[in-house]
Amino acid sequence: MAYTFPSLESILAGILRDIRNLQDEADIGTDSDHYIRSSAVAAAIEGLYQKIGWVYRQIFPDTADKEEVIHAAAIRGVLLKDAVAATGSVALTGAVGIQLLEGATLKHVVTGEPFAALSSATIGTDGAATVVVEAQTVGSALNDLTGDLVLTSPPLGMDSTATFVDPTTGGEDLEEVESLLARLLDIIQRPPAGGADYDYERWAKEVDGVTDALVLPKRRGAGTVDVVITAGAGLPSAEVIDSCLEYILSQCSVIADVWVYAPTIRPVNSTALVELASGYSLAEVQVAAQKAYDSLLGALKPREPLKRSQIEAMLSNLAGVVDRSVTTPTSNVVASSDPNLVGWIRPGTITLGLMT
């Protein structure tokens, strides 16, 4: 049974009781000198009890304050992961042979955010080239950025305007303390074993930019280990994947053929008919349905299937929905129909209509 600290009133009552026991005629009324002095002492004692309770909570990382969790984790070598900058490929145009040097800066036309080239790039015979650029502001806010950029100092013969080939990816915010605590508890409960399946998962999660990891031992045969990693905003960048592989190889004490890669995205759209209660409009239920659909599919991990009944239950729990009928998908959806790929179901759109 957990120990319960006495309240201020209980402490005060105990002090006054002891005074009366020592001196029968002592005045312990609320306006007495004994009461005033005892109240001050009781308040100080209560403060000590509260401090002891706080110290006790700091002993265990799952009840400790954030600062103490970070401290306890650092002692075991589990450090808070830094924020990661988003990256993306940019298309360049210009005269053949013109080179953009590594470190060249570009600015996004709409947001004004600065980017820097991670390598040099030379315009080919088709008058084009691509280069990977990195945001100079770290964090997830610059993920999914598209559109044009302007080179700050374009080389002579190169067009000053560049365009993102694909949306930017890989940006991650500073790790939350809750995530750090989960990694600390994992290392306490599952001590390092030099190459167990869970070691690969832990090593991957220690890399900046990696949120989760799926370990698939012997997927390509004996002595092979596949590590499928994801980021908080979706897919990790190529730089994060390379860093993860390098880090795992530096930690692993056994000889293994290790691959690190991102899963293959499989967006799933859905349609359904609903019957609404009086006072609800299809438009407002549609907004709530999309939010719930994003949450439902967003919680799925690589290789996990989407069950049609999950969509039905999600719709049934929406305010204003009396009845529902999911028209698509018509059955459960697997993460990938290709056994050679590790699929990852991601939310698309859900479209509602009214039952007739």
C-alpha positions in Angstrom: 0.0 0.0 0.0 1.4 3.4 -1.0 2.3 5.8 1.8 0.0 8.8 2.2 1.4 12.0 3.5 -0.6 13.7 6.3 -2.4 16.9 5.5 -1.7 20.3 7.0 -4.8 19.9 9.2 -3.7 16.5 10.4 -0.2 17.7 11.3 -1.6 20.7 13.1 -4.1 18.6 15.1 -1.3 16.3 16.1 0.9 19.1 17.4 -1.9 20.6 19.4 -2.8 17.2 20.8 0.8 16.7 22.0 0.8 20.2 23.6 -2.5 19.4 25.5 -1.1 16.0 26.6 2.0 17.7 28.1 0.0 20.5 29.7 -3.6 19.9 30.5 -4.5 23.5 31.1 -2.8 24.8 27.8 -4.9 27.0 25.7 -5.0 25.6 22.1 -7.9 27.7 20.8 -7.7 29.3 17.3 -6.7 32.7 18.8 -4.1 31.3 21.2 -0.4 31.6 21.1 0.0 27.8 21.0 -2.3 27.6 17.9 -0.4 30.3 16.0 3.0 28.8 16.7 1.8 25.3 15.9 0.3 26.5 12.6 3.7 27.8 11.5 5.4 24.6 12.5 2.8 22.5 10.8 3.1 24.4 7.5 6.9 23.9 7.6 6.5 20.2 8.3 4.0 19.8 5.4 6.5 21.5 3.1 9.1 18.9 4.1 6.6 16.1 3.4 5.9 17.6 0.0 9.6 17.8 -0.8 10.2 14.2 0.3 7.3 13.2 -2.0 8.9 15.1 -4.9 12.3 13.5 -4.2 10.7 10.0 -4.2 9.1 10.6 -7.6 12.5 11.5 -9.1 13.9 8.1 -8.2 11.9 6.4 -10.9 12.1 7.8 -14.5 8.4 7.1 -15.2 7.3 9.5 -12.5 10.1 12.0 -12.6 10.0 15.5 -13.9 11.1 16.2 -17.4 14.5 17.6 -16.4 15.2 14.5 -14.2 14.1 12.1 -17.0 16.7 13.8 -19.3 19.3 13.5 -16.5 18.5 9.8 -15.8 18.6 9.0 -19.5 21.9 10.7 -20.1 23.5 8.6 -17.4 22.6 5.5 -19.5 23.8 7.2 -22.7 20.2 7.8 -24.0 20.3 11.3 -25.2 17.5 13.6 -26.4 17.5 13.6 -30.2 18.1 16.9 -31.9 15.8 18.4 -34.5 16.5 17.5 -38.1 16.2 19.8 -41.2 14.0 18.9 -44.1 15.6 18.1 -47.5 14.4 17.9 -51.0 15.6 17.5 -54.6 15.7 20.7 -56.7 15.7 20.9 -60.5 18.2 23.3 -62.0 18.4 24.7 -65.6 21.1 26.5 -67.5 23.9 26.2 -70.0 25.7 22.9 -70.4 28.7 22.4 -68.0 27.8 25.2 -65.6 28.3 24.0 -62.0 26.5 24.8 -58.8 28.9 24.4 -55.8 28.2 22.6 -52.6 26.8 25.0 -50.0 25.2 27.4 -52.5 22.1 29.0 -51.0 18.6 29.2 -52.3 15.5 30.9 -51.0 11.9 29.6 -51.2 9.8 32.1 -53.2 6.7 31.8 -51.0 8.0 31.3 -47.5 11.4 33.0 -47.8 13.0 30.1 -46.1 16.7 29.6 -46.9 18.1 26.3 -48.3 21.7 25.1 -49.0 22.9 22.6 -51.6 24.3 19.4 -50.0 26.5 18.7 -53.0 27.7 20.2 -56.2 25.7 19.8 -59.4 26.6 20.3 -63.1 24.2 21.1 -65.8 24.1 18.2 -68.3 23.7 18.1 -72.0 19.9 18.3 -71.7 20.3 21.7 -70.0 19.2 20.4 -66.6 20.5 19.0 -63.3 19.2 18.1 -59.9 20.7 18.7 -56.5 19.6 17.9 -52.9 19.1 20.9 -50.7 18.6 21.2 -47.0 16.5 23.7 -45.0 18.5 26.0 -42.8 15.7 26.0 -40.3 15.4 22.6 -38.5 12.1 21.0 -37.7 9.0 19.5 -39.3 7.4 22.8 -40.3 9.2 22.7 -43.6 8.1 19.3 -44.6 5.9 18.9 -47.7 7.2 22.2 -49.2 6.9 22.5 -53.0 7.2 25.3 -55.6 10.0 27.5 -56.8 13.3 28.7 -55.2 15.6 31.5 -56.2 19.4 31.0 -56.2 21.0 33.7 -54.0 24.1 34.0 -56.2 23.5 32.0 -59.4 26.6 31.0 -61.4 26.9 32.8 -64.8 24.9 30.8 -67.3 22.6 29.1 -64.8 18.9 30.2 -64.4 18.2 31.9 -61.1 15.0 30.0 -60.6 14.9 26.4 -59.4 12.0 24.1 -58.6 11.4 21.3 -56.1 11.1 18.0 -57.9 9.2 16.4 -55.0 7.9 17.8 -51.7 10.5 18.2 -48.9 10.8 15.4 -46.4 12.7 14.3 -43.3 12.3 17.4 -41.1 11.9 16.4 -37.4 11.3 18.5 -34.3 13.4 18.1 -31.1 12.5 14.8 -29.5 9.7 14.9 -26.9 10.6 13.8 -23.4 7.9 11.2 -23.6 9.7 9.6 -26.5 13.0 9.8 -24.6 11.4 8.1 -21.6 10.1 5.3 -23.8 13.6 4.6 -25.1 15.0 4.7 -21.6 12.5 2.3 -20.3 13.2 0.0 -23.2 16.9 -0.1 -22.5 16.2 -0.9 -18.8 13.7 -3.6 -19.6 15.6 -5.1 -22.6 19.3 -4.6 -21.9 21.7 -4.5 -24.9 22.5 -8.0 -26.3 24.9 -7.1 -29.0 22.7 -8.0 -31.9 19.3 -9.1 -30.8 16.3 -8.0 -32.9 15.4 -5.4 -30.4 18.9 -4.0 -30.4 18.5 -3.0 -34.1 15.2 -1.3 -33.3 16.9 0.6 -30.4 19.9 1.6 -32.5 17.6 2.9 -35.3 15.5 4.9 -32.9 18.7 6.6 -31.4 19.3 8.3 -34.8 18.1 11.8 -35.3 15.1 11.9 -37.6 14.0 8.3 -36.9 10.7 7.9 -35.1 10.0 4.2 -35.3 11.7 1.1 -36.7 10.5 -2.4 -37.8 13.2 -5.1 -37.7 12.8 -8.0 -40.1 15.6 -10.6 -39.4 16.5 -13.1 -42.1 14.1 -11.5 -44.6 16.7 -12.0 -47.4 18.1 -15.2 -45.9 20.4 -16.2 -43.1 22.6 -13.5 -41.7 20.5 -10.7 -43.1 18.6 -8.0 -41.1 16.2 -5.5 -42.7 15.4 -2.3 -40.7 12.4 -0.4 -42.0 12.4 3.1 -40.5 9.8 5.9 -40.4 9.8 9.5 -39.4 7.2 11.5 -37.5 6.0 13.3 -40.6 6.1 10.1 -42.8 9.1 8.9 -44.7 12.7 9.7 -43.6 15.0 11.5 -46.0 17.8 9.7 -47.8 20.3 11.4 -45.5 18.6 10.0 -42.4 18.5 6.5 -43.9 22.2 6.6 -44.6 23.0 7.9 -41.1 20.9 5.2 -39.6 22.7 2.4 -41.5 26.1 3.9 -40.6 25.1 4.1 -36.9 23.8 0.6 -36.7 26.9 -0.9 -38.4 29.0 1.1 -35.8 27.1 -0.4 -32.9 26.6 -4.0 -34.1 29.1 -6.5 -32.8 28.0 -9.4 -35.0 28.6 -9.9 -38.7 25.3 -9.3 -40.5 24.1 -8.0 -43.9 22.1 -5.0 -42.8 19.7 -3.0 -45.0 18.0 0.2 -43.8 15.2 1.6 -45.9 11.8 3.3 -45.8 8.5 1.5 -46.4 6.5 1.9 -49.5 3.5 4.2 -49.0 0.1 2.9 -49.8 -2.5 5.7 -49.5 -6.1 4.3 -49.0 -9.2 6.3 -49.9 -12.6 5.4 -48.6 -16.3 6.2 -49.4 -19.3 5.6 -47.2 -23.0 6.4 -46.9 -24.3 7.7 -43.6 -27.7 8.4 -42.0 -27.6 11.6 -39.9 -29.5 12.5 -36.8 -31.6 15.6 -36.8 -29.6 18.9 -36.5 -26.5 17.6 -38.2 -25.3 18.5 -41.7 -23.3 16.3 -44.0 -20.6 19.0 -44.3 -19.8 19.1 -40.6 -19.8 15.3 -40.3 -17.5 15.1 -43.3 -14.9 17.3 -41.6 -15.1 15.2 -38.4 -14.9 12.0 -40.5 -11.8 13.0 -42.3 -10.1 14.0 -39.0 -11.0 10.6 -37.5 -9.9 8.8 -40.7 -6.5 10.5 -40.6 -6.1 9.5 -36.9 -7.2 5.9 -37.6 -4.9 5.2 -40.5 -2.1 7.4 -39.2 -1.7 5.0 -36.2 -1.0 2.1 -38.5 2.6 0.9 -38.7 4.4 -0.6 -41.7 3.0 -4.1 -42.7 -0.2 -3.6 -40.6 -3.4 -4.1 -42.6 -6.5 -1.9 -42.5 -9.6 -3.7 -41.5 -12.8 -2.5 -43.1 -14.6 -2.9 -39.7 -12.2 -0.3 -38.2 -13.7 2.3 -40.7 -17.2 1.2 -39.8 -16.5 1.5 -36.1 -14.9 4.9 -36.6 -17.9 6.2 -38.5 -20.3 4.8 -35.9 -18.6 6.8 -33.2 -19.0 10.1 -34.9 -21.4 12.5 -33.4 -24.6 12.7 -35.5 -24.2 9.4 -37.3 -27.1 7.1 -36.8 -26.2 4.5 -39.4 -23.4 3.9 -41.9 -22.4 1.7 -44.9 -18.8 1.6 -46.1 -18.8 1.2 -49.9 -15.0 1.3 -50.4 -12.8 -0.4 -49.6 -15.0 -3.5 -50.1 -12.7 -5.7 -47.9 -9.7 -5.5 -45.6 -6.6 -3.8 -47.2 -3.2 -5.3 -46.9 -0.2 -3.0 -46.6 1.3 -4.3 -49.9 0.2 -6.8 -52.4 3.9 -7.3 -53.4 5.7 -9.6 -51.0 9.0 -8.0 -52.0 7.9 -4.6 -50.6 7.2 -3.5 -47.1 4.0 -1.5 -47.4 2.8 1.3 -45.1 -0.9 2.3 -45.3 -1.4 6.0 -45.0 -4.6 8.0 -44.9 -6.1 9.3 -48.1 -9.5 10.9 -48.3 -12.9 9.6 -47.0 -15.9 10.8 -48.9 -19.4 10.7 -47.3 -22.8 10.6 -48.9 -26.3 10.4 -47.6 -28.3 7.2 -47.4 -31.5 7.2 -49.3 
